[in-house]
Structures are given as C-alpha cells and as structure tokens.
Amino acid sequence: MHANRNKSAVKRVEKGMMKANRTRNLFAVFAIVLTTFMITTVFSLGINYMENMKLMQVRTAGTTANVSLAMPTAEQEQQIRSLDYVKTVGTQYMVGSVAEENDEGRELSIALQYYDTTEWEKHYQEAIKDLEGKYPASENEIMLSEDALSQLGITEPRLNMEIPLSYYDKNGQQEKTFTLSGWFHSYTGTGMGFVSESYCKNAGYTMAEDGVLSLSLNKMPDDFHRIQKDVELNENQSFSGAVSMKSSSGSVIAMAILLVFFIIGSGYLLIYNVLYISISKDTRFYGLMKTLGTTQAQIKSLVKSQAVKFACIGIPIGILLATAVSFGIVPLVLNEGFEQGKSIMDAEVFFHPSIYILSILFSAVTVWIACNAPAKAAAKISPVEALKFQNFAPKKTKSRNSTNGGKLHVMAFHNVFRDKKRAILVFMSLFMGITMILGVNGVIRSMNAENFIKEYMDYHFEYNDIQFEQAEQPNKEVPQFDEHFVEQIKQLGGVENVDVQKTVWAGIDFDETALEGFMKIQYEDSKYKSKGQSYEQTIETLKGYAESGEYGCYITTLDDDKALEEYNAKHPDTPIDMEAFKRGETAIAGKDTEHNAPNTALVGKTLTLTADSTDGKATNFKIGGAFYYDDYSNNLSDSIGRRKDIQIVPNIIFVSEAGMERLTKEPIISAIGVDIKDINDLERIDSELQAINSTLTTSEWQLRSAVNQKELFEQTNYSLSLLGNGAAILLIVIGLINFVNVMLTGVVARKNEFAIMESIGTTKKQIMKILTLEGGIYALISTLLIMTFGNAFLLLVADAVPHIANYAVFEYPVALVIGLIATIFVICLSVPAIVYKATSDETVIERLHNFEN
C-alpha cells in the first residue's frame, strides 16, 4: 500500500468531518471551554485571595517594613544603610498624642508622628487607601486619618481647613491650630496624625533620642538574623521584627493546586470521552481512509488537528468567561468574605498575566494529552476491522454459556462493560467530582466558627477592665463593674455560666530573706543589670520602692479547678495543695518561662501582702506553687499589667475567693467571662448585652465578643468555601456531562440494535428498563467507589485537617454523602430512558431500513 501524500486532500477531509460532526464539535468545544474556565477561575480566585490576605497583613501592621530599630546612633544608621540586604530605610518620629476628650468624656486616641519620604512612600502608603491631599510640608500643616477626623467630629474634611488641637509632644502640653494638608483611610483602628519635618526640627526631635529606623529586608527571617549579628547595638536597644499574621493563605494555595489537578483530570476525561466516542463512531470511515492509502501519521494528524481547532476556539472563550468572573464576580466574592468599609479587608482585584499564561498552558496540555490516545486508536484501525465494526461493540467477543443471558439485568450489565474504557471514563468522572466536593466540605466543615471561637476565646463574651492592662497604671483603679451589672448578665436567657475575676493591688513586704532567690534570678535579666547597676545597688533601689509603698503587684482570683488539676498532672514532683489553696491559705505566683523561672524560687516561702483598699491589712500567704506560661492561660488575666514597672517583683499572684476575702472585702471586678448554652443565640445575647452595657457610667473597659470572632472566621472561610465548592460542583457537572454524553451517543449508536430487538419481540418498555438498569449500574458502581476509595481519601483529609488549622475538628459529611448519592441515582436512572424516548420516534421498519451494513 502506497502512502497518500496529498495534504490538501487530507485538509478537505478534515473540513468535511468538521461540518459533518457539528454536535460532536459543540461537545468538544464546550468541554474545553469548561475546563479552561474552571482552571482560570480557580487560579484567579486563589491568587486574588492570597494577595488580599497579604494586603490585609500589611494594612493590619500599618507598614510593609520588616524590622525597626529605636533611637539609632548616626554610626548605626550609616552601617545599616550600607548593608546590601537592606532594601529600603525609612525614618519616623513618635511625636506625641492628642490630649482631648470626646462628648462622652473619653480621651481621644490619636497618635502624632512624622515619616520621612521613604517611610511614607515605600513603607506606609501601601497600608492605606483613599489618600487625599499631600504630606505636610510646613510647620503648621497636619495630615489625619479618617479615624482621627471622626474622633474630632469632622465628617466633611476640606483641604487647608483649620484644626485647633491640644496635644502632648516631648516639650509638654501644647495648643496649636494646624492646617489640614490631607487625609486618608487607615486600617490600624487608631487615629493617626502626621506632622512635617520642619515641625520636628523646631521642636528638637533627633534620631538618637526620638527616632525609629524602619527597614525593609530582602529575605525574612534570614536577613533579620543577619542584621542582629552585623550591627552592634547598645544595651537598651534591640531590633523589632514584624510578626506575620497567620492566615489561611497556605490552605488556599494547597486547595487551589489540588483543584487544578482535579480539574485537569476531569477535563481530560471529558475531552477524551468526546473524541473517543467520535472516533468509535467513525471507525469505518478511518478504515476506508486506510484502504485509500492514508498513513497512521496522517490519521493522527487529522484527529489532533481537529482537537487543536477545538482548543483555539474553546480556550479563548474559557479565558474570556473567567476574566469576566475575575473582574466582575471575584470582587463581590471577596467583599462578601471580608466586610467593606472600615474592615481590614477591602477586596482588591489583582491582575496577574501569569494566571492566564498558566491557564492557557494547562488547558492546552490537557487537550493535547486528551486527544493523543484517541488519535492513536484511530490510527491503529485496520480496514478489515473497520468493515466488521459496529458502534460500541467490543473488539473481541466472548461466548457465554449461561442460563441467565436473556435476563434484562444481565444484558444491562454486559452493555455497561461492552466498552470498558467508556465505562471507566464515566466512573472516574463521577467519582472524582463527588470525592472532591466531599473532601472540600470535609475541610471546610471541620473549620467551623464554634471551634474557632473555642480556640481563640476562653468565653463567648469577655469583659476586661483596661485599667489593669496598662504597663504602668499611674492612678488608683476606679471600679468599672459592680455586682448588679453581673446579676443583670446572669439573668439573660441562654446564659450558661458567668465567671467573675476580682483583682486588687497589694504591697509586698520587702522580706529580703524570702525574696532573695526570686530577686537574684530576676536581676540577671533585668533593666537594672543592663544599665550597669550591681545587685546590691538594685536591692537598695527596691527597698526605696517598698518604703514608698510602691513595691507590689496585682492579686487576682483563680477559681479554675481544672487548671490546678492539669498543673498537678504536669508537675507531679511539685504539686499544689488544692484544698489549702481553696481555703485561702496559699497563693500561686506566676508566670515563669522555661528559660527564666524566678517564681519557682518563691514556692514554700511566705509573703506578707497588704491590699490597697480601705480594709487592707497585712496578710500572710504561703506560695504553694508557681505557674509557667504554658500551665495556665486565660484571657481574663493574661493581660494584667503593673502599677509601676519595678520589674523585680512577681508579675501576678493568684488566690482563691477565700484568699481574696482574707486579703480584702473590697476587691475590684477586673474581668467577667460569659458562656452561653447555644451558639445560635450568640447574636441575640450580644445585642442584649449591648443594651445592658449602655447602663454603665464608666468608660475604662472593653468587651470582646465572640460575634466579632465569628464574623472574622466567616470572612476568612467564605472564599475558601466558595472556591472549593464551586470548583467541586463543576467537577460533578463534568462527570454528569460525561455520563449524559456516553448515554446519548450510546443510545443513538445502538438504535439499530434496539430496532432488531424490537423486531423479534422485545418491547420498548423492556428496552427502557435495560437502559434504566444500565444507569443504575453506573450509579451503583460510582457509589461503591465513593464508599471505598472516596472514604479512604476522606481519612487522609481527616489526618490533614489539624495541620491546616489547630482548631479544626473533622466531621464526616453524612448528609452530604447521602444527598449526593441520591442525586446520582436519580440522574443515572432517569437520563437513559429520557434519551431513548427522544431518539426512538421512528418506527421499527424505518430504523431497520436505515440499518448500516
């Protein structure tokens, strides 16, 4: 046989095939459009979500800089600027703060600062938006954030408007009328004001005394470690590194990559299926071409050329659809996931050409791989095989000796596996789509809001008296809550538990013998030693504090028996006598670190405490234990600070309710923890608490509500859910399209076979039953795959979930599994009969007359 080398003839044949197979062409183009669309959309959503999370971190931190150094010398600044791994160096001064109150008597929270050009343009501008005007240039100009303007009661700012301010700077309290040079929207939650360089010069600000160098490094954290070694610091200096916020970006990237591979796999199956069915249908045609001298290479080229044309049409359409989604729907998705307005996250759409380059590349590779096997199959068809071929009949038939061969369910089973490749394609498509949606939902449902709240909050609602949280409290604390307020909370419907923490500042008698071990350990890591003060000199300093009544710490109640039980389990060698503690005879000092544990030196010692209250009297407490930071953590007490930063004094001392009564009858309620029975009542109880809060006449307190944590969780989880479920649903659609495509082409190809069966007495009802049984077999085997291999995949998901988020608890999606399996059975049982009804309008005589020999 001589090869036919007429390329123009092959092109004419290809053109004729494209015209003759319009339905096939539409299916093939649709498959490519769908695959390209999903790949591009997943890339776009994943990358946009990741970029927005990065932007959120910058906005929360208020800078793109990585490291800062306060009060640098000229030599240090010069050395830092000369380091090749330091990208940019900005300068800032903390000038002061506004000293005014609002109508409710609360102090305004507006910080005044100065940024040089590098700090403003390179480090800060990316962390803000909606900038109006310009940075201050003259001494009387000021730029304010929208938060600062709001605190000052300015709702409609104008350029050059006059703003009188009372504020503190390094020279004391000042009164000055500034001119507004501009404003902006920030995300730090505090008011910001910026003054000019000339203001700082005239006020006497210098880098060595007031300045901060802000650095952007090439590579974190490696360069952060390098700079600490390369730059020699003074005793009181240290580099501060920006700590990145933990987010779900890693899980988004992992999910996006996993989805892309699943989409490629499903897209491959869909495109392969369309081309494979088409080639099976045209087997005789390819055999005749081989008879006429067409080579295998030419037939391969013929099939692949058609696939390339489909790709040239389908990929651009898929890209255009995905682009519309990216620039139309993505902002809506992200804005839904991250609240608009003054939230940290305002959705921004990032255009990445790499998204489309990767999408085109992945889609093209998918099409090429998918058409390769059908092209080889077409090229291998021999003229003899083609003459004997019947659509979808197996190449090799087995003779079966069975008494069940005529039973409908047996016939249906053999029909399903008449073409094993076709059957496997359908099973794989359905299995991949359903397994993916189960996996995605397994991950998303494991990260529910209730578990998130439990991980990051000790109570559903946490009240804190912020007077106790200050690094130095210059004034005696004024009670913010009372017993009546606590009782009002307890009376709310749905409240399960209310824990009240009471605190009082108490002086500690300076018993040098009892405190010696503690003080020696603390001294080694204290500011006194770093300033060159000897231990003996430090003791004299501490005695001075004691004589003036300033040597002491906050004493707070601890009623958590579970914490004591866990402590005793961790430290069996040094257990706490729980009964003695409950009786109020002993106290617990805290909190130590593994590297510095001075409080352990107090265990067994007796300290004399005197509460700062009208009934305060000297009371002895034996220190029965010392907490490490890992031993006890509670949001009600973890943030308690000091009245005076003496440093060589216990951070905090815990006592029981009985112990507090021994110390004073007048403790201050420093914190309130509220737990509710049902998480579904969260918003209602939050609203009722807000109403009770309005009865308070004080302002030095704050409420941390689980509602905010729930909203934060829902913001970060929304895009994950939409991304994962959207793509998984599309994967199921691909599987169902594969099934419908197979059944449609199969029924059409077998219509002559059905005509013969009808001519020998088989009824249409029986044929429809055979087809329905075939669909049922597809559904049944797909279900078996899901319940075996699918569940094995879910076990892997369950193992991975705790590594994605430490609060995640895997929950098997029982309802979803049942719903999906029911849906598959409904579709698989109904589609074949519908297809047969639509294609069997002709009479048996007409169908037999059209039989292709």
DALIN-V212445 format. One line per field, one symbol per residue. psi: psi as a letter, one per 30 degrees, with the letter a starting at -180 (. if undefined). burial: + if it has 9 or more other C-alpha atoms within 8 Angstrom, else -. A space follows every 10 residues. Layout:
psi: ???
burial: ???
This chain:
psi: kkkjgjeeee eeeeeeeeef heeeeeeeee eeeeeeeeee eeeeeeeeee eeeeeeeeee fglflekljk hkleeeeeee ffkfgjekjl klkjealkil lafggkkkij kklkkleeee eeeeffgllh kkalkkeleg lkkkleeeee efgjfikkkg kkjkkklkaf gaklkkjlkj flllklgffl kkkklleeee effgklefef lkkkkjlejk gefeeeffef kklleglkkk kkkkkklgee eeeeeeeeee eeeeeeeeee eeeeeeeeee egeeeeeeee efgkleeeee eeeeeeeeee efeeeeeeee eeeeeefeee eeeeeefjka cglejkkkkk jjffeeeeee eeeeeeeeee feeeeeeeff kleeeeefkk kgkkekkkkk jkfgffkeee eeeeeegeje eeeeeeeeee eeeeeeeeee eeeeffilee eeeeefkfle kjkkjfeffk ekjflkkkke lleeeeeeef fkkfkekjkk kkkkkkkkki jeeefeeeee eeefhlfeef ggkleeeeee eeeeeeeggf jalkklkjgj eeeeeeeeee iffilkjeee eefgfllkll kllffjieff ffkflkkjkj kilfgklkkk kkjflkklef ekkkffffgk blekieeikk elkklleeee eeelghlkjf lkkkklekff geeeeeeeee eeeffkflfh llkjkfeeee eeeeeffeee eeeeeeeeee eeeeeeeeee eeeeeeeefg eeeeeeeefg fkleeeeeee eeeeeeeeee eeeeeefdee eeeeeeeeef effekffkjk kkieeeeeee eeeeeeeefe eeeeeeefgh flleeeeeeg kj.
burial: ---------+ +--+---+-- ---++-++++ ++++++++++ ++++++++++ +++-++++++ ++++++++++ ++---++-++ -----+++++ ++++++++++ ++-----+++ ++++++-+++ -++++++++- +---++-+++ ++++++++++ +-------+- ----+++++- --+---++++ ++++++++-+ ++++++++++ +---+-++-+ +++++++--- --++---+-- +-----+-+- --------+- -++-++--++ -+++-+++++ ++++++++++ +-++-+++++ --++++-+++ ++++-+++-+ +-+++++++- +++++++-++ +-++++++++ --+++++-+- ----++--++ -+++-+++++ +++++++++- +-+-++--+- -+-------- -------+-+ +++-++-++- -++-++++++ ++++++++++ +++++++++- +++++-++++ ++++++++++ +++------+ +---++-+++ -+-++--+-+ +++++++++- ---++-++++ +++--+-+++ --+-+--+-- -++-++---+ ++++++++-- --++-+++-- ----++---+ ++++++++++ ++----++++ -++--+++++ +++--++++- +++++++++- +---+++--+ ++++---+++ ++++++++++ -+++--+-++ ++++++---- ++--++-++- -+---+---- +---+++-++ --++++++++ +-++++++++ ++++++++++ +++++++-++ ++-+++++-- -+---+++++ ++++++++++ +++-++---+ +-++--++-- ++-+--++++ --+---+--+ +--++--+++ +++-++--+- ---+--++-- ---
